[in-house]
Amino acid sequence: MIKEVNHVCEKLNEKLGVSVPLPNPQKKTLKTTSVCNFIVGAGLAAVGVVFSSKWCAVMGSIGIISSVVLRQERGGGKDEP
């Protein structure tokens, strides 16, 4: 997904005549971000459940979903180093 977004942005940059370098994160960066999002998301979800805070539960759920999406983006499976 990141490659597709970068491709579209590069086309837009060409049409606008600007040169904006786009980041292309490494798999290690995606893994670290995925783990951090999961930890924060799980913590927020737990706080939301314990204190009956809907916004914490929703934000925690979003963090967990983000973690799963990043894991899929890096092509992550358990057998991958």
Backbone torsions as a table, in degrees:
resi	resn	phi	psi	omega
1	MET	NA	-38.8	179.9
2	ILE	-63.4	-40.0	180.0
3	LYS	-63.7	-39.7	179.8
4	GLU	-66.0	-42.5	178.8
5	VAL	-64.4	-43.3	178.2
6	ASN	-62.0	-38.5	179.1
7	HIS	-63.2	-45.7	179.2
8	VAL	-63.9	-41.7	179.3
9	CYS	-65.5	-36.3	177.3
10	GLU	-64.0	-41.1	176.6
11	LYS	-62.1	-42.8	178.9
12	LEU	-63.7	-41.8	177.6
13	ASN	-59.5	-41.6	179.4
14	GLU	-63.9	-42.6	-179.7
15	LYS	-65.9	-35.9	-179.5
16	LEU	-84.6	-12.7	178.7
17	GLY	75.3	29.7	178.4
18	VAL	-116.4	160.0	178.6
19	SER	-122.2	100.6	179.1
20	VAL	-118.0	114.2	179.4
21	PRO	-70.6	135.1	-178.7
22	LEU	-105.3	139.7	179.6
23	PRO	-72.5	146.7	175.6
24	ASN	-128.9	90.5	-172.5
25	PRO	-65.3	146.4	177.7
26	GLN	-79.9	164.9	-179.7
27	LYS	-62.3	-35.2	179.5
28	LYS	-64.3	-40.3	178.4
29	THR	-64.7	-43.4	178.6
30	LEU	-64.1	-38.5	179.1
31	LYS	-65.4	-45.5	179.6
32	THR	-61.9	-44.1	179.2
33	THR	-64.8	-40.0	178.5
34	SER	-61.7	-45.2	179.6
35	VAL	-64.2	-44.2	179.0
36	CYS	-62.1	-44.1	178.5
37	ASN	-61.5	-39.1	179.6
38	PHE	-66.2	-44.2	-179.1
39	ILE	-62.7	-48.2	-180.0
40	VAL	-65.6	-42.3	179.3
41	GLY	-62.1	-45.1	179.2
42	ALA	-64.3	-39.6	177.8
43	GLY	-63.2	-46.1	178.8
44	LEU	-64.3	-40.4	179.0
45	ALA	-63.5	-41.6	178.8
46	ALA	-64.2	-43.8	177.7
47	VAL	-62.8	-40.4	178.6
48	GLY	-61.1	-38.5	179.1
49	VAL	-72.8	-46.0	-176.9
50	VAL	-64.2	-43.8	-175.7
51	PHE	-101.2	12.4	179.7
52	SER	51.5	43.5	179.7
53	SER	-102.9	109.8	-177.0
54	LYS	-64.4	-41.3	-176.2
55	TRP	-66.3	-35.6	176.8
56	CYS	-66.0	-41.7	179.4
57	ALA	-64.0	-41.6	179.6
58	VAL	-66.6	-46.2	179.4
59	MET	-63.8	-37.5	176.6
60	GLY	-63.6	-42.2	178.1
61	SER	-62.7	-41.1	177.9
62	ILE	-63.0	-40.5	177.9
63	GLY	-62.7	-41.6	179.0
64	ILE	-67.1	-42.5	177.7
65	ILE	-62.1	-42.0	177.9
66	SER	-60.4	-39.7	178.3
67	SER	-61.9	-42.9	180.0
68	VAL	-65.8	-42.0	179.4
69	VAL	-62.9	-43.4	178.6
70	LEU	-64.6	-37.4	178.3
71	ARG	-64.0	-40.9	177.7
72	GLN	-67.0	-36.6	-178.5
73	GLU	-63.5	-38.7	-179.2
74	ARG	-81.6	-2.2	179.7
75	GLY	75.1	30.1	-172.5
76	GLY	-74.6	128.5	169.3
77	GLY	-133.4	167.7	-178.3
78	LYS	-68.2	-26.0	-178.4
79	ASP	-82.8	-4.7	-178.0
80	GLU	-86.9	137.2	-179.8
81	PRO	-70.8	NA	NA
